[in-house]
Amino acid sequence: MDDPALLDAAGEVVARPSKLTADTHDTIVIALRAGLTDEATCAVAGIAPRTFQTWIARGALPGRTTAPHRALLAAVERARAACEADQVARITLAAQRGSRRASAFLLERQYPDRWGPVERRAAPRLDDYDPLTG
């Protein structure tokens, strides 16, 4: 027996309305722009993480996507980039204001070969040394 909620006026089966509404789209974008994780974003938007992943994947499918999924994917990418830019600007401003920690953070990540943490290696123990094999 068909669910009465999924029947049109003529009694024909219709697809369930998408949860990807304008409000859900906006909630997702605002949450990601604020820096929330995907999981927290989904909780705020009232959707399952798998639903979000499916929507993003549909937005990237060439020739098999819908306008709402393409729009969501583009908005998600912009929101994440804007959040990243804000965070970099905050760290840069802190470094410019004299924060040694912010300066070290930027140097370690921008130039890891020169400023990254040095791995500490244990010195070889003499009793492990074999003069015949080195």
C-alpha positions, -999 to +999 in steps of 0.1 A: +000+000+000+013+034-010+020+061+016-009+086+012+016+115+017+033+105-015+002+105-037-010+134-058-046+145-061-053+118-087-039+091-064-007+087-084+026+081-067+049+112-066+084+116-055+091+128-019+099+165-019+136+172-016+150+183+017+173+206-003+152+237+002+164+273+000+164+274+038+185+242+041+209+256+014+213+288+033+218+271+067+245+249+052+264+278+037+262+299+068+274+271+090+303+262+068+312+299+064+314+301+102+338+272+102+317+244+114+326+208+104+305+190+079+291+169+107+281+199+128+267+216+097+245+187+090+232+187+126+224+224+124+207+219+090+187+189+102+201+165+076+221+133+077+258+136+068+252+110+040+225+132+025+250+162+024+277+140+008+251+128-018+241+163-026+277+175-030+285+145-052+254+152-074+265+187-078+298+175-093+284+150-117+288+163-153+256+160-172+237+143-144+232+171-119+204+194-111+206+232-107+200+231-069+229+206-064+252+226-087+243+257-068+249+240-034+283+227-045+294+261-057+281+278-026+298+253-003+331+258-021+328+296-018+319+293+019+348+271+027+372+294+008+359+325+026+362+308+060+398+298+052+406+334+041+391+348+073+412+325+094+444+332+075+437+370+078+432+366+116+464+347+121+483+372+098+469+401+118+480+386+150+515+380+136+516+416+125+506+428+160+536+409+174+523+375+183+553+351+181+530+321+182+510+334+151+543+341+133+557+307+141+524+291+130+525+309+096+562+301+090+558+264+099+529+260+074+541+282+046+577+270+047+577+236+064+611+226+049+628+255+067+605+263+096+587+231+103+593+211+135+625+191+135+619+154+141+638+143+171+657+111+166+671+090+193+709+088+192+721+052+185+731+033+216+766+020+217+755-015+227+734-016+195+765-008+174+782-037+156+816-027+142+813-054+115+780-043+101+780-007+110 
